[in-house]
């Protein structure tokens, strides 16, 4: 379980977080950066469509090892094909994303492989353990996934920054980082090939089984969209995190962009904080992620004691209000790493705490005969809620600068409170 869930986390954060930092440091403009890295999230939006077929074709163990091997190869391909834009282009933030077409292709394939690995790993967990054992290992499972979050967004980004500081070569720093990731995935793949237990017999799906899966999938969708209150539920899943959907793609670029990143009529308008890559790996990817996880843990304890109805207003406030620290940071552009780190950690803690209500609501709405399938559909809307603002966030920032962008993003918290009002009225 430790190695399986550590490995599940690494490609997810590689695709959805490290890619953002990579393109930001390579000088890709924020509009293209946010749009194309948002596209990488698409497999998690769609994975409910093919997850039933992973259940009946081959075994979960086969899918796990196959996807880990594929991800290892993809990391190697990312190393050898990563472009080397010149330093002047990077500094001017004028590197076209077209230069990274092969990088994007390999990231997209990695995203599908990672989403498939998620399906197989979670299914394998259910097969390899009985009910008592599942409860005993759930804490270990969660802990090592969280360790993967800190390792990927913190340690790997710090390594990239350290090499950048020593060599001054940004592309090389990311090649080495991808190479280290490739080495880790290779070791884990070999380990699992020999030591991952066989939890089920080999199987091949016949036409009847595939047809039955198709009917089950159609029925799950039909019953989901005919549930009472489905319109409100979808609105909640799409708009509760709207402000965070704008912020998440540009928080890291903001931390590393030059202080004069946006100039209009000779005046600096909301530039970045010009932090080094290793500093961002420490403050945002390590300390910030730890506070995000801590917020989620405390949020779970809080909501378990008070219930969703009594907790949802406080959690909506925790989700949205700490994000205003980015408005302050973009206006003041402080030099103090303590101040910046405290602000980022505060925002991440609030998001982790407030996000718990979102997860609980999805479980609440999914109750019924097709609970697992309905929850998978809810997670698709969860992915879509981050994709919609992510597609346009970078272009808005390029048009108005970071300060105005953060004010616009945080104004969207009005939708969080509005949808919370209507959901609160319907909760028992």
C-alpha positions as CSV (number, residue, x, y, z in Angstrom):
1,X,0.0,0.0,0.0
2,X,2.7,2.6,0.8
3,X,4.5,2.2,-2.6
4,X,1.3,1.9,-4.6
5,X,-0.3,5.1,-3.3
6,X,3.0,7.0,-3.3
7,X,3.2,6.0,-7.0
8,X,-0.4,7.0,-7.7
9,X,0.3,10.5,-6.5
10,X,3.5,11.2,-8.4
11,X,2.2,11.3,-12.0
12,X,-1.0,13.1,-10.9
13,X,1.0,16.0,-9.4
14,X,3.6,15.8,-12.2
15,X,0.8,16.5,-14.8
16,X,-1.3,18.9,-12.9
17,X,1.2,20.9,-10.8
18,X,4.8,20.4,-11.9
19,X,3.8,21.0,-15.5
20,X,2.6,24.5,-14.6
21,X,5.8,25.4,-12.9
22,X,7.8,24.0,-15.8
23,X,6.1,26.1,-18.4
24,X,6.2,29.2,-16.2
25,X,10.0,28.9,-15.8
26,X,10.4,28.2,-19.5
27,X,8.8,31.6,-20.3
28,X,5.5,30.4,-21.7
29,X,2.9,33.3,-21.5
30,X,0.3,32.8,-18.8
31,X,-2.6,32.6,-21.3
32,X,-1.2,29.7,-23.1
33,X,0.3,28.2,-19.9
34,X,-3.1,28.1,-18.1
35,X,-5.1,26.9,-21.2
36,X,-2.9,24.0,-22.1
37,X,-2.2,22.8,-18.6
38,X,-5.9,22.9,-17.9
39,X,-6.4,20.6,-20.9
40,X,-4.2,18.1,-19.2
41,X,-6.9,17.6,-16.5
42,X,-9.3,16.3,-19.1
43,X,-8.7,12.5,-18.4
44,X,-9.8,12.9,-14.8
45,X,-13.0,14.5,-16.2
46,X,-13.6,11.6,-18.5
47,X,-12.3,8.6,-16.5
48,X,-15.7,7.6,-15.3
49,X,-16.5,6.5,-18.9
50,X,-13.8,3.9,-19.1
51,X,-13.4,2.9,-15.4
52,X,-16.1,0.1,-15.7
53,X,-14.1,-1.5,-18.5
54,X,-10.9,-1.6,-16.4
55,X,-13.0,-3.7,-14.0
56,X,-13.7,-6.4,-16.6
57,X,-10.6,-6.4,-18.9
58,X,-7.5,-8.1,-17.5
59,X,-6.7,-7.6,-13.8
60,X,-6.2,-4.5,-11.6
61,X,-2.6,-5.7,-11.0
62,X,-2.0,-5.9,-14.7
63,X,-3.3,-2.4,-15.3
64,X,-1.2,-1.0,-12.4
65,X,2.1,-2.4,-13.6
66,X,1.3,-1.6,-17.3
67,X,0.5,2.0,-16.5
68,X,3.5,2.4,-14.3
69,X,5.7,1.0,-17.1
70,X,4.1,3.4,-19.6
71,X,4.6,6.4,-17.2
72,X,8.2,5.5,-16.8
73,X,8.7,5.5,-20.6
74,X,6.8,8.8,-20.9
75,X,9.1,10.4,-18.3
76,X,12.1,9.3,-20.3
77,X,10.6,10.7,-23.5
78,X,10.0,14.0,-21.6
79,X,13.6,14.1,-20.7
80,X,15.0,13.6,-24.2
81,X,12.5,15.8,-26.0
82,X,12.3,18.8,-23.7
83,X,13.1,21.9,-25.8
84,X,15.8,24.4,-24.8
85,X,14.5,27.9,-25.5
86,X,17.2,30.6,-25.2
87,X,17.5,32.6,-22.0
88,X,16.4,35.9,-23.6
89,X,13.1,34.4,-24.8
90,X,12.5,32.9,-21.3
91,X,13.2,36.2,-19.6
92,X,10.9,38.1,-21.9
93,X,8.2,35.4,-21.3
94,X,7.7,35.0,-25.0
95,X,8.3,31.3,-25.4
96,X,5.5,29.9,-27.6
97,X,3.8,26.8,-26.3
98,X,4.1,25.4,-29.9
99,X,7.8,24.7,-29.1
100,X,6.6,22.2,-26.5
101,X,4.2,20.2,-28.7
102,X,5.9,16.9,-28.0
103,X,6.1,17.7,-24.3
104,X,2.4,18.4,-24.3
105,X,1.6,15.2,-26.2
106,X,3.6,13.1,-23.7
107,X,1.9,14.9,-20.8
108,X,-1.5,14.2,-22.2
109,X,-0.7,10.5,-22.6
110,X,0.7,10.5,-19.1
111,X,-2.5,12.1,-17.8
112,X,-4.6,9.2,-19.3
113,X,-2.2,6.6,-17.9
114,X,-2.3,8.3,-14.5
115,X,-6.1,8.4,-14.4
116,X,-6.2,4.7,-15.5
117,X,-3.7,3.9,-12.7
118,X,-6.0,5.7,-10.2
119,X,-8.9,3.5,-11.3
120,X,-6.9,0.3,-11.1
121,X,-5.2,1.1,-7.8
122,X,-8.4,2.0,-6.0
123,X,-10.1,-1.2,-7.4
124,X,-7.1,-3.3,-6.4
125,X,-7.3,-1.9,-2.8
126,X,-10.9,-3.1,-2.5
127,X,-9.9,-6.6,-3.8
128,X,-6.7,-7.1,-1.9
129,X,-8.3,-6.3,1.5
130,X,-11.4,-7.4,3.3
131,X,-13.5,-4.8,5.1
132,X,-11.5,-5.0,8.3
133,X,-8.2,-4.7,6.5
134,X,-9.5,-1.8,4.3
135,X,-10.2,0.2,7.5
136,X,-6.8,-0.7,9.0
137,X,-4.9,0.5,5.9
138,X,-7.0,3.5,4.9
139,X,-4.7,5.8,7.0
140,X,-1.6,4.4,5.4
141,X,-3.1,4.8,2.0
142,X,-3.9,8.4,2.5
143,X,-0.6,9.2,4.3
144,X,1.6,8.0,1.4
145,X,-0.6,9.8,-1.2
146,X,0.0,13.0,0.8
147,X,3.7,12.2,1.0
148,X,3.7,12.0,-2.8
149,X,2.1,15.5,-2.9
150,X,4.9,17.0,-0.8
151,X,7.6,15.1,-2.6
152,X,6.3,16.0,-6.1
153,X,5.4,19.7,-5.5
154,X,8.1,20.3,-3.0
155,X,11.2,18.1,-3.3
156,X,11.1,17.7,-7.1
157,X,10.6,21.4,-7.6
158,X,13.3,22.2,-5.1
159,X,15.7,19.9,-7.0
160,X,14.9,21.8,-10.2
161,X,15.6,25.1,-8.5
162,X,18.8,23.9,-6.9
163,X,20.2,22.8,-10.3
164,X,19.0,26.0,-11.9
165,X,20.9,28.1,-9.3
166,X,24.0,26.0,-9.7
167,X,24.1,26.0,-13.5
168,X,21.9,28.9,-14.7
169,X,20.4,26.4,-17.2
170,X,16.6,26.2,-16.7
171,X,15.8,23.6,-19.3
172,X,18.6,21.3,-18.0
173,X,17.2,21.7,-14.4
174,X,13.9,20.3,-15.6
175,X,15.5,17.5,-17.6
176,X,17.3,16.3,-14.5
177,X,14.1,16.6,-12.4
178,X,12.2,14.5,-15.0
179,X,15.0,12.0,-15.1
180,X,14.9,11.6,-11.3
181,X,11.1,11.0,-11.6
182,X,11.7,8.5,-14.3
183,X,14.2,6.6,-12.1
184,X,11.8,6.5,-9.2
185,X,9.0,5.2,-11.4
186,X,11.3,2.6,-12.9
187,X,12.3,1.3,-9.5
188,X,8.7,1.1,-8.3
189,X,7.5,-0.6,-11.5
190,X,10.2,-3.3,-11.0
191,X,9.4,-3.7,-7.4
192,X,5.6,-4.1,-8.0
193,X,6.3,-6.5,-10.9
194,X,7.8,-9.0,-8.5
195,X,6.2,-8.2,-5.1
196,X,2.7,-6.8,-5.7
197,X,0.3,-9.6,-4.6
198,X,-2.1,-11.2,-7.1
199,X,-5.4,-10.2,-5.7
200,X,-7.6,-11.8,-8.4
201,X,-7.4,-14.3,-11.2
202,X,-6.5,-13.4,-14.8
203,X,-9.7,-12.8,-16.8
204,X,-10.7,-11.7,-20.3
205,X,-14.1,-10.0,-20.8
206,X,-16.5,-11.5,-23.3
207,X,-19.1,-9.6,-25.4
208,X,-21.8,-10.3,-22.8
209,X,-19.8,-8.8,-20.0
210,X,-18.9,-5.7,-22.0
211,X,-22.6,-5.2,-23.0
212,X,-23.6,-5.5,-19.4
213,X,-21.1,-2.9,-18.4
214,X,-22.4,-0.6,-21.1
215,X,-26.0,-1.1,-19.8
216,X,-24.9,-0.4,-16.2
217,X,-23.1,2.7,-17.2
218,X,-26.2,4.1,-19.1
219,X,-28.5,3.3,-16.2
220,X,-26.1,5.0,-13.8
221,X,-26.1,8.2,-15.9
222,X,-29.9,8.1,-16.3
223,X,-30.6,7.7,-12.6
224,X,-28.0,10.4,-11.8
225,X,-29.6,13.1,-14.0
226,X,-33.1,12.2,-12.8
227,X,-32.3,12.6,-9.1
228,X,-34.3,15.2,-7.2
229,X,-32.3,18.4,-7.0
230,X,-29.7,17.4,-9.6
231,X,-29.6,20.9,-11.1
232,X,-28.7,22.5,-7.8
233,X,-26.2,19.8,-7.1
234,X,-24.4,20.3,-10.4
235,X,-24.4,24.1,-9.9
236,X,-22.8,23.5,-6.5
237,X,-20.2,21.3,-7.9
238,X,-19.4,23.7,-10.7
239,X,-19.5,27.1,-8.8
240,X,-18.5,26.4,-5.1
241,X,-14.8,26.5,-6.0
242,X,-15.0,29.1,-8.8
243,X,-12.6,31.6,-7.3
244,X,-10.1,28.8,-6.6
245,X,-10.4,27.6,-10.1
246,X,-9.1,31.0,-11.3
247,X,-6.3,31.1,-8.7
248,X,-4.9,27.6,-8.8
249,X,-3.3,27.9,-12.3
250,X,-1.6,31.2,-11.7
251,X,-0.5,31.1,-8.1
252,X,2.8,29.5,-8.9
253,X,3.6,31.7,-12.0
254,X,2.8,34.7,-9.8
255,X,5.4,33.6,-7.3
256,X,8.2,33.2,-9.9
257,X,7.3,36.0,-12.4
258,X,9.4,39.1,-12.4
259,X,8.2,42.1,-10.4
260,X,7.8,44.1,-13.6
261,X,5.9,41.3,-15.3
262,X,3.1,43.6,-16.4
263,X,3.8,47.1,-17.6
264,X,1.2,49.5,-19.1
265,X,2.0,53.1,-20.1
266,X,5.3,52.9,-18.3
267,X,3.8,51.8,-15.0
268,X,4.2,48.5,-13.3
269,X,0.8,46.9,-12.7
270,X,0.7,43.8,-10.5
271,X,3.9,41.9,-11.3
272,X,5.0,38.7,-9.6
273,X,7.2,38.2,-6.6
274,X,10.4,37.0,-8.4
275,X,11.0,34.0,-6.1
276,X,13.5,31.4,-7.1
277,X,12.3,27.9,-8.1
278,X,13.7,26.2,-5.1
279,X,12.1,28.8,-2.8
280,X,8.7,28.1,-4.4
281,X,9.3,24.4,-3.9
282,X,9.9,25.0,-0.2
283,X,7.2,27.6,0.5
284,X,4.4,26.5,-1.9
285,X,5.2,22.9,-2.7
286,X,6.2,21.8,0.8
287,X,5.0,24.0,3.6
288,X,1.9,25.1,1.7
289,X,1.0,21.5,0.8
290,X,1.5,20.5,4.4
291,X,-1.0,23.2,5.5
292,X,-3.4,22.2,2.7
293,X,-3.4,18.6,4.0
294,X,-3.7,19.8,7.6
295,X,-6.7,21.9,6.7
296,X,-8.3,18.9,5.1
297,X,-7.7,16.7,8.1
298,X,-9.1,19.2,10.6
299,X,-12.0,20.0,8.2
300,X,-12.9,16.3,8.2
301,X,-12.8,16.1,12.0
302,X,-14.9,19.4,12.2
303,X,-17.6,18.2,9.8
304,X,-17.8,14.8,11.3
305,X,-18.7,16.4,14.7
306,X,-21.0,19.1,13.5
307,X,-22.5,17.7,10.3
308,X,-22.6,19.2,6.9
309,X,-25.5,21.6,7.4
310,X,-24.1,23.2,10.5
311,X,-20.6,23.4,8.9
312,X,-21.1,24.5,5.4
313,X,-21.2,28.3,5.9
314,X,-17.9,28.3,7.9
315,X,-16.3,26.1,5.3
316,X,-17.4,28.3,2.5
317,X,-15.8,31.3,4.3
318,X,-12.6,29.3,4.9
319,X,-12.5,28.3,1.2
320,X,-12.8,31.8,-0.2
321,X,-11.7,34.6,2.3
322,X,-8.0,33.5,2.7
323,X,-7.6,33.8,-1.0
324,X,-7.6,37.6,-0.7
325,X,-4.0,37.3,0.6
326,X,-3.0,37.1,-3.1
327,X,-4.5,40.6,-3.6
328,X,-2.3,41.9,-0.8
329,X,0.8,40.1,-2.1
330,X,0.3,41.4,-5.6
331,X,-0.1,45.0,-4.4
332,X,2.6,45.1,-1.7
333,X,5.1,42.7,-3.5
334,X,6.8,42.0,-0.1
335,X,10.4,40.8,0.1
336,X,10.0,38.9,3.3
337,X,9.9,35.1,2.8
338,X,8.3,34.7,6.2
339,X,5.4,36.9,5.2
340,X,5.0,35.3,1.8
341,X,5.2,31.8,3.3
342,X,2.7,32.7,6.0
343,X,0.2,34.1,3.4
344,X,0.5,31.1,1.1
345,X,0.2,28.6,4.0
346,X,-2.9,30.5,5.4
347,X,-4.6,30.3,1.9
348,X,-3.7,26.7,1.5
349,X,-5.0,25.8,5.0
350,X,-8.3,27.6,4.3
351,X,-8.8,25.8,1.0
352,X,-8.1,22.4,2.5
353,X,-10.5,23.1,5.4
354,X,-13.3,24.5,3.1
355,X,-12.9,21.8,0.4
356,X,-14.0,19.2,2.9
357,X,-17.6,20.4,2.6
358,X,-17.4,19.9,-1.2
359,X,-16.3,16.3,-0.8
360,X,-19.0,15.6,1.8
361,X,-21.7,17.1,-0.4
362,X,-20.7,14.8,-3.3
363,X,-20.9,11.8,-1.0
364,X,-24.2,13.0,0.3
365,X,-25.7,13.5,-3.2
366,X,-24.3,10.1,-4.4
367,X,-26.2,8.0,-1.9
368,X,-28.4,5.3,-3.4
369,X,-28.2,2.2,-5.6
370,X,-25.5,3.4,-7.9
371,X,-23.5,5.2,-5.2
372,X,-20.1,4.4,-6.7
373,X,-21.0,5.4,-10.3
374,X,-22.8,8.5,-9.1
375,X,-19.8,9.6,-7.1
376,X,-17.6,9.1,-10.2
377,X,-20.0,11.4,-12.2
378,X,-19.7,13.9,-9.3
379,X,-15.9,13.8,-9.6
380,X,-16.2,14.6,-13.3
381,X,-18.1,17.8,-12.5
382,X,-15.5,18.5,-9.8
383,X,-12.8,18.3,-12.6
384,X,-14.9,20.5,-14.9
385,X,-15.3,23.1,-12.1
386,X,-11.5,23.7,-12.3
387,X,-11.2,23.4,-16.1
388,X,-13.8,26.0,-17.0
389,X,-12.0,29.0,-15.2
390,X,-8.6,27.5,-16.0
391,X,-9.1,27.9,-19.7
392,X,-9.5,31.7,-19.5
393,X,-7.6,32.6,-16.3
394,X,-4.2,33.1,-18.0
395,X,-5.6,35.3,-20.8
396,X,-7.4,37.5,-18.2
397,X,-4.2,37.9,-16.2
398,X,-2.3,38.9,-19.4
399,X,-4.9,41.6,-20.1
400,X,-5.1,43.2,-16.7
401,X,-2.1,42.1,-14.6
402,X,-1.8,40.1,-11.4
403,X,-3.4,42.6,-9.1
404,X,-6.6,43.1,-11.0
405,X,-6.7,39.5,-11.9
406,X,-6.7,38.4,-8.2
407,X,-9.4,40.9,-7.4
408,X,-11.5,39.5,-10.2
409,X,-10.9,36.0,-9.1
410,X,-11.8,36.7,-5.5
411,X,-14.9,38.6,-6.5
412,X,-16.1,35.2,-7.8
413,X,-16.4,34.1,-4.2
414,X,-19.8,35.7,-4.4
415,X,-20.9,32.6,-6.4
416,X,-19.6,30.4,-3.5
417,X,-21.8,32.1,-0.9
418,X,-24.8,32.3,-3.3
419,X,-24.8,28.5,-4.1
420,X,-24.1,27.7,-0.5
421,X,-27.2,29.6,0.5
422,X,-29.4,27.4,-1.7
423,X,-27.7,24.1,-0.8
424,X,-27.9,24.9,2.9
425,X,-31.7,25.3,2.7
426,X,-32.0,21.7,1.2
427,X,-29.7,19.9,3.6
428,X,-31.2,17.9,6.4
